[in-house]
Amino acid sequence: MEDPSQARCDAVFESELARRVELGIEPSGGISCHTHATPSPLERWHYHDDYELQLVLRTSGRTYVGNHVGEFKPGSIVLIGPRVPHNLVSLDAPASGTGERSVVIHFPGDLMPKAVELFPDLHDVVSLLDRDRCGIEFMDAGRELQDGFRLVQNTFGVARFSALAELLQCLGRWPRFRLLSSTSIPGARDERRTVLDRRVDKVLELVYQNYADSLSLADASHCAGVGLNGFSRLFKRATGSTFTDFLISVRIARACELLSRKDPQVSSICYLVGFNNISNFNRHFRRLKGMTPSEYRMHMSGRFGGAQRLRLRPAQGGSG
């Protein structure tokens, strides 16, 4: 029998049936829009097949998207990719709650790629959606963006599609944003990998399957069948990262997955993901996530909302 405490570590899949009309959710197989209250049955660690675009209107709190832990405030906008677990937990809501914390838009993952075949001008929108498959946060939303959300909310059919496309184009040009993931969770294939050089793709597979081993640059270049100097240039051009930095980021991503669960202990996770000492593990974890592994575990325990409320600290800048 499944341990309920362990099951609580897993995100809930939110199907169309879970988005009930009585919760204010529009029945739709296309673009839907609703107002998110807090507290709400929708405030839970969950995922779904659609993209989610959320504008926070009231309250501040904690943002959980994949292995990212951050903070939101009024004016924050988050774009979340399909099947990425997420939850926004308000920490300073009044005791009586608020009926309109956020405006939330859902749309299918294939909507814009199909539309760009007919309307090439939407290419920038597809580029925005491809910028990061986990999540993007847009800070300090101006009146233009907030009005864009309201236009989507108050229109239907073709007009709603047009309003959403225009809103996404505005977000694509918005200067203040940050990506909410450092890398994919090990073992999860990224569709973007199919466009990479096949030699680099072989190395990525090597890292995802053997990240806990003592992998060297020489091992990677041998796997790719390229000399050391040539491989370093090839890998950096294809991934935007050095091989060593990429390996570390994959190890940290795997550590985040383990830390989101009750066990094992932090000291064990260090060695399970391939680091050879705690000090090195802590240093790289803090650099990439902006907090210690123990702090990350504590924060992630609040991603379900409900009883546990973590004290909100002033934002210290982006951590991917």
N, C-alpha and C positions, 0 to 999 in steps of 0.2 A: 504494500500500500504506500502511496506517495506521502511523504512527510509534508504536512501543510506549511510548516515554516520554510521549507525549501521551495515549495511551489510558489510561495509569496515572492520569491526572487525572480520569477519569470514574468515577462510582460504578457498581458491579455490581448488576444487578437480581437479587434473590434470590427465585426462584420456589419453589413448594412442593417441587419436585423437588430443590432445593438444600438443603432442610432434611432431611437424611438421618437415618434412625432410628439409624444407627451413631454419629451425633454427639449422641445423646441427645434428639433432637427428636421430639415426638409427631406422628404423622401426623394432621392435623386440618384440616377446612375451616371450623372454628368457633373456639372459644377453645382455644389451646394454651399450654403452659407448660413451660419447660425450665430447666436449670441451665447457666449460661455459665461455662466454665473459661477460664483464661489460662495459657499461650498456647493459641490455638484457631483452627481454620480459619474460625470465625465472626467472628474479630476482623479485620474488613476494612471498607473504605469501601463501603457498599452501601445499597440501599433495597428496599422491598417494598410490597405493596398494603395490608398491615394496619397498624393502630396497634401500637406497641410500648411496653410499660410495663416499665421495668427498675429493679430495686432492687440497689444495690451492697452486697455484704456484706464484701468484703475488697479490699485494695489501694487506692491512690490513682492518679490519672492525668489524662489529658486527654480532654475531651468535645468531639466534633465533631458538630454538628447543623446541617445546611444551611450557612449562612455564619457560624454561631456557633462560637467557640472558647472553651471554659471548662475548669473543673477539677471532678473528682469525688473523693469520699472515701467510706469506709464510711458508710452511712446516706443517701447521695444517691439520689434517685429521679428518673428522667427519663421523661416521656411524649412520644413522637415520633409525628408524624402520618404518614399513608400517603404513600408515594413521596418522603419527605424523606430525602436521603442522610445517613448518620450512621455513627459509629464511636466506641466508648469504648476508649481505649488505656491499659492499665495501665503505669505507669512504675516502680513499686517492687515488682513481683512477685518472689518468691524465684526463684533460679535453677532450682529444680525445678518452678516454676509452682504454681498452686492450682486444685483441681478444682471449687471453687464460689466463683467471684468474684461472680456476680450471679444473681438469679432473674429470668427474663424471661418476660413474658406477651405473646402476640400475639392480637389479635381483629379481626374485619372492621370496616371503616369504617362500614358500614350497620347494624351489629348494634344499637347503642343507639338510633339514630333510629327503627328499626323497632319496637324494644321499647317505646319511650315511647308509641307509639300504643295499646298495650294496657295499659301501666302508667304513667299520667301522673306518678306519684311520681318517675319517673326523669328528669324534666325537668332537674334540677340536674346530672345526669350529662352530658346532651347539652350543657348550657351549658359545662361544663368542657372537653369535647372541642372546642367552638367557640371557646374562649378564645384559642387560638392554633393555627393549622393546622400550624405547623412543629414547635414543641416547648415544653415547660414543664419546668422543674426544680423539684423540691421538696426543700428542705434539711432536715437534721436529723430524719430519719424516726424517730418514736417506736415503742414496742413495738406500739401499736395497728396502725400501718401495716405493720410487718414481719410481724405475725401475720396480717394480711389477705392478704399475698402467699403465706404458707405455706398458708392455707386454700384459695386458688385452686389452688395446686400439688397439694394432697392430696385434691381433690374432682373429680368428673366430672359431665357432663350438666347437669341443671337446677341441681344444688347448686353446680356451678362457676359457672354464670351468675349465680346469686344472690350468691355470694362476690365475683365481679368487680364486680357492680353496687354492692355495699356498699363495696368498696375504693375505687371511683371516687367514690362519694359522700363518703367520708372525705377523699379528696384534694381534692375541691371545696371542703371547709371548711378545709383546711390553710392556716395563716396565712403560712408562710414559703415563698414560691415566686417564680420570675421567669420571664418569657417569654424564649425563646431566639432570637428573630428581631426585627430592627428593621423590616423590611418585606418584601414578596414580591420575588423576583428580577424585574427588569423583563422584561416579555414573558409572564410567567406569570399567567394569569387566576385570580383568587381567586373562588371560588363565592360568598363573602360579598358581593361587589360587586353581585350581582344585587338585593340588598335595599336598596341605597343609592339616594338621589335620582338620577333619570336625568341631571340636570344635572351632578351631581358625578361620575357615572360617565363622562360625556363628558370631563371634565377629567382623570380618572385615566388614561383611554386616551391623551389628549394627552401626559401626563407619561411614561407607559411607552414611547410611541413616539418621543418627542422630548426625552428627559431630557438629552441632551448639548447641546441648543441653549440659547440664552439666553432662557429662558421667564420672563416676569414675572407678577406678580399681575394686571396689566391684561390680559395675554394669556389667563390662566386665566378671569377673570371674563367676558371677551368670549366665550370658548368656551362658558361656561355660560349666557350671555345674562342675566347678573345684574349689578347695580351693584357697585362695589368693596366697600363696607361690607357689603352684603347677602351677597355671595359669601363674604367672610371668615367671617361667622357660619355660613353654610350649610356650608362646607367643614369648619370646626372641629367642628360638631355631628355631621356624617356620618362623619368620619374620626378625630376626637380629636386632630388635629394642625393646625397652621397650614399654608398652602400652601407657604411657603418651607421649613419643616422637613421636610415630606413630600417635596419635590423633592430636598432634600439627602440624605434617607435612601434614596431610590431610586438616586441616583447612587452612594452608598456601597455599596449592595447590589450594583450592577453592578460596581463596583470590586472587591468581594470575589470575585465570580465570575471576573474576569480575573486577580486575584492568586492564585487557586487553581491557575492554570496556569503553565507554565514561562515563557511570554512573554505579553505584552510587558513592557518594563521599567516600573518603578514611575513614573518620570517621564512616560512616555508615557500610562499609564493615567489619570493626573491629567487630562489634556486630553481623552482619549477619552470620559470620563464627564461632561464639562461644566464642570469647574473651570478657572478662568483663571490660577491660579498654584499652585505646589507648597505654599507655606506654608498657604494656605487649605485645600487638600485634606488636608494632614497634620493640621491643627487639627480639622477636622470628623471625620476618620476616627478620631483618638484619642478624641474626645468620645463617639462612638457605639460604638466597638469596644473601647475601653480599651487600645489599643496602636497603634503606628505601622503604616503599610502594609507596610513591610519585615518587621516582627516578625510581622504576620499571615501573610505569605507563608511565613515560616520555620515557624511553627506548623502551618499547613495542610499543609506537606510531610510532617508526621508523622501525618496522619490515616489512613494505610494500615496503621499498626502495623509489625510486622516489624523490620527492622534499625535504623531511626532511632529513637532515644529522646531526647526533649527533657527538659531539666532542669525539674523541677516546682518552681514558685515558690509561696509562700503566696498564697492567694486575696486579691484586692484589692476584693472586692465585685462585684456583678452588672454585666455589660455585655451588652446585648441584641443 
